[in-house]
Amino acid sequence: MRGRMLYSPKALNKTFKKLFGRRCWGAVKVPCEYSRGFYAEGYEPKATNKGAFREMDFVKEKLGVEVQFGKYAFMVYNVCAKMTIFRNQGHIDSGVEIVPVKQFADRMSTGVSYFEQIVWDLQQRGEADIDVPALILGIDA
């Protein structure tokens, strides 16, 4: 957007990493071991899971925090899948998803998801027995 100063999602993520790190929050990685049991007999997939993992941005005292200045699908994945995986693995009991509010997202250099989207979707979806208690935290600059 010519002539406008915009926020960089990449720079914002870097700042969060630095600030959370100062307070002894760290990333947690869970290795992925993909099953081969779903392929037809005799089929040998070429893809390998060597080095595959899932990572949560920050974990401390069983609280997981994800900072998301990316596309909508990643925001939903964090809350509806990743937090459940990390809870099932014993790393967290609850989570926080930090996302921009619409007004802030509109001032970013790339199209990002925003607070109002996920709140509406979660309200419409309702609760599920796999849900992890999560706070969706909408922020502005």
N, C-alpha and C positions, 0 to 999 in steps of 0.2 A: 504494500500500500504506500504509494509514493507520497512523500511529504508528511508522513505520520511516524512518530516515535512509538514503537510497539514493544511489548514485553516478549522476551525469548523464553519459551517453555524449557528449553535445554539449560539455560542459565539459571532459571528458577529452581529446577531440579538439583542442580549443582549446589546452590545455596542451601536448600533444605538438607542435602546430604552433609554438608559441612556443619551446619548448626545442630542437627540431630547427633552427629558424631561427637561433637564437643560434650554432649550430655550422655555419652556412653550407649547410645542406641546403635545397633548394627544390623546389617542385612543378614538374612538367613536363607541358605540355599538347600533345597531338597532335591536329591538326584532322582531322575526319572528312569524307571526300568520298564520299558514298554513290553507288553505281552505280545507273543507271536501266536497265541492260541486262537486268534480270530480269523486267521487266513485259511484258505482252502488247503486241504492236504496236498503236500508236494510243492506248494508255492513258497518260494524263498524271497522275501522282500529285500530290496537293495538298500533301503534306508537303515541306518543304525542309530541306536540311542546313545552311542558313545559320547559322553560329556553333556548329555541333555539334563536340564534341571529347571526347577521353578524357584523363583526368588521373591522374597518379601522385602520391601525397602528397608523397614526398620522394625526391630523386635526388642522388647525389653519387658521383663517381668510378666510374660504371657500376654502382652498387648502387642498386636501387630498394627503397623501403620503403613499405608500406601499413599504416595503422593502421585496424583495423576493429572498431568497436563497434556494428555494425548487424546486419541480418538475415543469415541463413545464406547466401542466394543471393549476396550481395555478397562474402562471404569466399571462396567457391568461385570466383566470377568473377575476383577479384583474382589468385588463384594459377593458375588453369587457363586464363585467357584474357588478362587485362590484361598480366600479366608477359611473356607470349609476344609480344603486340603491341609492347610497349615494347622488347623485345629485338630483334625484327625491324626496328624503326625505328632501332636503333643507340643507344638511350639507356641500356640496362642490359645487363649480362651475367648478373646473378643478383639475387635478391630476398629480402626479409624481410617476412613477414606477422605483424604484432603483433596478437594477439587475447587476450581474457580467458580464463582457465581457468573451468571451470564454477562453482566456488565464488565467483569474482568476478562472473561474469555474473548469478548469482542475487541479487546485491546492487545491481543496476542498476535505474534507473527505467523502463527499457523492456526488452522481451524481446530479447536479443541472442544471437548465435551464440557458440560457444566452442571453445577449443582441442581438446578431446577429440573433437568432432564432425569437424573437418576432418582431424585426424590419422587417425582410423579410416577415413574415406572415401578419403584418399590411399593408405593401405595396401591397402585393398580394390581400388582402381582399378589400382594398379601403375603402372609407368613408361610414358611415351609418348615418341615421338621429337620431339614439340614442346615437351616440358617444359623449363622454365628451372630451374636449381638454386635452390631456395628453402628458407629456414629458417622454420619456423612457430614463432613465439615466444609461448608462453602466459605471461601475466602475472597477478599478483594485486596487490591494494592493499597 
